[in-house]
């Protein structure tokens, strides 16, 4: 359940730096998390709540009746000793996992599948939850954390509740070294570089960038450009986020 990931420090397969501001970081063990349903209709007991260095949410260590143990994302107010279950229909309580078509409207859910049987893909960050607002044929309408309304197949599984550690967004870095522990190297502003290194570079003193809008180091527009590439799922969006 615990493995060590090989860190490439922002480098590609040829050993050259391909991602800026990455490198270093403390050694960490990766916990193999199950985002789906290991066993249906088999109760599992929460025997531990653990910190995961690779994600902001806490993990719940579940032990099934057959003795198998797995890590899953812990929901808010889940405690050691609680019993959870994944089933077609189950009791409406935090930590239980069931199909969207069997969950009452108005319920907050998380760790939601996009395709049946593939495990949770969305709403997995600390403190995140989605609200069920409508059932429309074979689809369920969900209000995402971004206020976007999206349709998801009602046969998909979801976990009832909100992801744990919702105070994560209020945490502040205590010192610069804390970001180095996470593998982030210092950022340098483009306007203090030379013109050869960045489009914003050059000038005397604290001068402006000298162009209508900011650009990336490679000359592309940096703000106000669309970054969404997977257009195939646009048909599932009922209402865009503001």
C-alpha positions in Angstrom: 0.0 0.0 0.0 3.0 2.3 0.5 5.4 2.9 -2.5 8.1 5.3 -3.3 7.7 7.3 -6.4 10.8 8.2 -8.4 11.1 12.0 -8.6 12.4 13.4 -11.8 12.6 17.0 -10.5 10.9 18.6 -13.5 12.9 16.7 -16.1 11.9 14.8 -19.1 12.9 11.3 -20.2 16.2 12.6 -21.6 17.2 14.2 -18.2 16.7 17.8 -19.4 14.5 20.3 -17.6 11.1 20.5 -19.2 9.1 22.2 -16.4 10.4 25.3 -14.7 10.4 25.9 -10.9 10.4 22.2 -10.1 13.0 20.3 -8.1 14.2 19.2 -4.7 11.5 18.2 -2.2 11.5 15.9 0.8 11.3 12.2 0.4 7.7 11.0 0.6 5.8 7.6 0.5 2.9 7.4 -1.8 -0.2 5.7 -0.5 -2.2 3.8 -3.0 -5.7 5.1 -2.8 -8.8 3.3 -4.0 -11.2 5.8 -5.7 -13.8 3.2 -6.5 -15.7 0.4 -4.9 -13.5 -2.5 -3.7 -16.4 -4.7 -2.6 -20.1 -4.1 -3.0 -22.4 -4.7 0.0 -19.4 -5.5 2.3 -19.2 -3.2 5.3 -15.8 -1.7 6.1 -14.6 -0.2 9.4 -12.5 2.9 9.7 -9.5 1.9 11.7 -7.4 5.1 11.1 -7.4 8.6 9.6 -4.0 9.5 8.1 -2.3 12.5 6.6 -1.3 12.1 3.0 1.8 14.2 1.8 0.6 13.9 -1.9 -2.9 15.5 -1.4 -4.6 18.1 0.8 -7.4 15.7 2.0 -7.0 13.1 4.7 -7.2 9.4 4.0 -9.3 6.8 5.8 -7.8 3.4 6.3 -10.7 0.9 5.8 -10.7 -2.7 6.9 -13.3 -5.0 5.3 -14.8 -8.1 6.9 -12.6 -10.3 4.8 -9.5 -8.6 6.3 -8.5 -6.6 3.3 -7.4 -3.0 4.0 -7.6 -0.1 1.5 -7.1 3.7 1.6 -9.9 5.9 0.6 -10.6 9.6 0.7 -12.0 10.6 4.1 -15.1 12.7 4.3 -15.8 15.4 6.8 -16.9 14.2 10.3 -15.8 10.6 9.6 -14.4 9.1 12.8 -12.3 6.1 13.7 -14.7 3.2 14.4 -17.4 4.2 11.9 -18.7 1.6 9.5 -19.2 2.5 5.8 -20.4 0.5 2.9 -20.5 0.8 -0.9 -23.8 -0.6 -2.4 -26.5 0.0 -5.0 -28.7 1.3 -2.2 -27.4 2.2 1.3 -28.1 4.3 4.3 -27.7 8.1 3.7 -24.7 8.8 5.9 -21.3 10.3 5.5 -18.8 7.9 3.9 -21.3 5.6 2.3 -20.9 5.1 -1.5 -23.9 4.5 -3.8 -25.2 5.2 -7.3 -26.4 8.7 -8.0 -29.8 7.5 -9.1 -30.5 6.2 -5.5 -29.3 9.3 -3.7 -32.0 11.9 -2.7 -31.9 15.4 -4.3 -30.2 18.0 -2.3 -27.5 15.6 -0.9 -23.9 16.7 -1.0 -21.7 14.2 -2.7 -18.0 13.9 -3.6 -15.5 11.6 -5.3 -17.8 11.2 -8.3 -17.4 8.9 -11.3 -17.7 10.1 -14.9 -17.9 6.6 -16.4 -19.5 3.7 -14.4 -16.8 1.4 -13.0 -13.8 3.7 -13.5 -13.7 5.2 -10.0 -14.1 8.7 -8.8 -12.6 11.3 -11.1 -14.0 14.7 -10.0 -14.7 16.6 -6.7 -11.8 15.0 -4.8 -10.0 18.1 -3.4 -10.0 19.0 0.3 -13.3 20.5 1.4 -14.9 19.9 -2.1 -18.5 18.7 -2.5 -21.1 18.8 -5.2 -24.9 19.2 -4.7 -27.4 17.0 -6.5 -30.1 19.3 -7.9 -32.1 17.3 -10.5 -32.7 13.9 -12.1 -33.1 14.1 -15.9 -33.7 10.8 -17.6 -30.5 8.7 -17.4 -28.5 11.8 -16.2 -28.1 13.5 -12.8 -27.5 17.3 -12.6 -24.8 18.2 -10.2 -23.8 21.7 -9.0 -20.0 21.7 -8.9 -17.8 23.6 -6.5 -17.2 26.1 -9.2 -21.0 26.7 -9.5 -21.0 25.0 -12.9 -24.0 22.7 -13.4 -23.0 19.5 -15.1 -24.8 16.3 -16.2 -23.4 12.9 -15.0 -24.7 9.4 -15.8 -27.0 8.3 -12.9 -25.4 4.9 -12.9 -22.2 6.4 -11.6 -21.1 6.0 -8.0 -20.5 8.9 -5.6 -19.6 9.2 -2.0 -22.0 10.9 0.4 -20.5 13.9 2.2 -17.8 16.5 1.8 -14.1 15.8 1.4 -12.2 16.2 4.7 -9.9 19.0 5.8 -11.9 21.9 4.4 -9.7 24.4 6.4 -6.9 23.6 4.0 -7.6 26.8 1.9 -6.9 28.9 5.0 -3.5 27.5 5.6 -0.5 29.8 4.9 3.1 29.0 4.3 5.2 29.7 7.4 8.5 30.3 5.5 10.0 30.0 2.1 11.6 26.7 2.9 8.1 25.1 3.2 7.6 25.4 -0.5 11.0 23.9 -1.2 9.9 20.9 0.9 7.1 20.5 -1.6 9.4 20.5 -4.6 8.8 24.1 -5.7 11.8 26.1 -6.6 11.7 29.9 -6.5 9.9 31.9 -9.2 11.7 34.8 -10.9 9.6 37.7 -12.4 10.0 38.1 -16.1 10.5 41.9 -15.9 13.7 41.5 -13.9 15.2 39.3 -16.6 17.1 40.2 -19.7 15.2 40.7 -23.0 16.7 37.5 -24.3 15.3 35.4 -21.4 11.8 36.8 -21.3 9.5 39.2 -23.3 9.0 41.3 -20.2 12.7 41.8 -19.7 14.8 44.9 -20.2 14.5 48.5 -19.2 16.1 50.5 -16.4 15.0 50.2 -12.8 11.5 49.1 -11.9 10.0 49.6 -15.4 6.7 48.2 -16.7 6.6 45.3 -19.2 6.1 47.6 -22.1 3.3 45.7 -23.9 -0.6 45.7 -23.8 -0.8 42.3 -22.0 1.5 39.9 -20.3 3.2 37.0 -22.1 4.7 33.7 -21.3 8.5 33.2 -21.6 7.7 31.8 -25.1 5.8 34.8 -26.3 2.2 33.4 -25.9 -0.6 35.4 -24.2 -0.6 34.7 -20.5 -4.1 35.9 -19.4 -7.5 35.9 -20.9 -6.9 32.9 -23.1 -9.0 29.7 -23.1 -7.2 26.7 -21.6 -10.0 24.2 -21.9 -9.1 21.6 -24.6 -11.4 18.7 -24.1 -14.4 20.0 -26.0 -16.1 16.6 -26.2 -17.6 17.0 -22.7 -19.2 20.4 -23.4 -22.5 18.7 -24.1 -22.7 17.7 -20.4 -22.5 21.3 -19.2 -25.9 22.7 -18.4 -24.7 26.0 -16.9 -21.2 27.5 -17.2 -19.4 28.8 -14.1 -19.3 32.6 -13.8 
